[in-house]
Amino acid sequence: MSIRTVLFDLDGTLIDTNELIIQSMLHTLEKYAPNQYNRENVLDFIGPPLDESFKWVEPTKVEEMIEVYREHNLYHHDSFVKPFDGVIETIKALKERGIKLGIVTTKIGDTALRGLKVTQLDRYFDVIIGYDDVEHAKPHPEPVLKGMEALQAKASETLMVGDNYHDILAGQNAGVKSAGVAWSLKGREALQKHNPDYMLETMGDLLDIVGK
C-alpha cells in the first residue's frame, strides 16, 4: 500500500540544529559538571528529551539545567538553524502531491514551530506533536499515534522519518514504516542497527518512496 502520510522528526532530520544543540549542551554541562564533557561524548545526550539526558548528570537539578539549556538555545537559535540540503524542495513536492505531513519531535511545540518558521517550512505542515503534547516521548508510540490521529492517517500508509534510533523505534512501535537519514549526527550505521524500512541518502529519496 502506498505512503500517504509522512511524519518527520525535526532537529537533525529536516533542519540542521546540530551545532546549536551541541553548543547549548556543552554550555549547560560545563556549568553543572565542569571539565567532564566534550564534543565527542556529548553526542550521547542528543536525541532523548532533555530531562532524560540531564538526570544522569545532576538528578536534583534537572529542571534548572533545562532552563539554562533552553535560554542558551533560544538566544542563539535563529543564527544557527538552517534546512538540510534538498529539504525545502522535497517537502514542497510532497505537499503538492497531496501527502499529509506532520512533525513529531521531542522539542516543545513552540520551539519546534520557531525552527519551522526560521527555515520557512511551517507552511507545509498540518500538525506538530511536541514534547508538551504527549505523556510519553519517543520511542514510545504515543507521539506517532497522535500525529496519525490528527492527520486521520492509517498506519499502513504512514512513514516515520528521523535521525535517531528513538524515531525508528517509535515508528516500529506504532506499526508504521520507518526511514533513517544517512546525514544523522549519530551516523547511518547506528540507525541501521535498528532495521528501518528505508535509509535516505538525501531527502529527495523520499520522492521515490512516497506517493507511488
Beta strands, then each sheet from edge to edge (+ up, - down):
strand 1: 5-8
strand 2: 15-16
strand 3: 82-83
strand 4: 100-104
strand 5: 127-129
strand 6: 158-162
strand 7: 177-181
strand 8: 198-200
sheet 1: 5+ 4+ 1+ 6+ 7+ 8+
sheet 2: 2+ 3-
end
